[in-house]
Amino acid sequence: MNMVNLGIPSSDFLASVREALGREDAPPADPYAPLQDDLDAIEERASSARQRIAGELPNLMDSLARTAALRGWNVERCGGVEETLDYVVSLAGRLGVVSAARSDQPVFEAIPVDAALAGIGAMCWPAIYEGADARETVRRRLAESGMGITGADYAIAETGSVIVLPRKGLSRLVSVVPPVHVAIVSPQDVLGTLDDLFALRRLEFHRNGASGNGDMGSYLNFITGPSRTADIEQTIVVGVHGPREVHMVLLDDGSTGSS
């Protein structure tokens, strides 16, 4: 960094910042050592995280439920597929949903929400697209849908967040545009901390993205409760830029397999 336009050398500028913060130490030569890890170290870190998560899973599930509720999720713990479908159908009926969008994720092979909602006269359709024309059609249909249903690639107990990864043809707007979002979370989706998430994503990147054999996407969609917006007077308003109501269906038996 060179502050030429300000006439201040970068070293002097950074020294003034450290002085203002009351710090005399210089920045480390290696600011984040894990970024220098080789593949073996990354695999070891990810394996250690997975082993710890497996040993702590019941507690992590409880922690996720508590934290998610604090973040504004309506949390429902279900023992299997039938309980999950009953909850989704009951919710759609209570809200008067006639059209629901869902993501194109493997979880819906095990949990047939399309057929279940059809039983109460509601249409559930996969929000996938191919090409610009299809993209506009999907966006229009999403705006007309009363509910968006997704799985979870990960769920973080530490923050109460659901993470949905980008996929070819899958609109991330399914969790953003409809006024109600339902996220179905399986035990194998649950992680303890953000550090766990980044350890696993780094491994995935080095195995697939960095080698050119996989598309890692350009973002992670973090969902932590309903949409919240604060105006200039710091008044919180829910649902202005996203769903006003969010539901986390937390499966306790792992019957859906990986989502």
Disulfide bonds with the S-S distance in Angstrom:
none
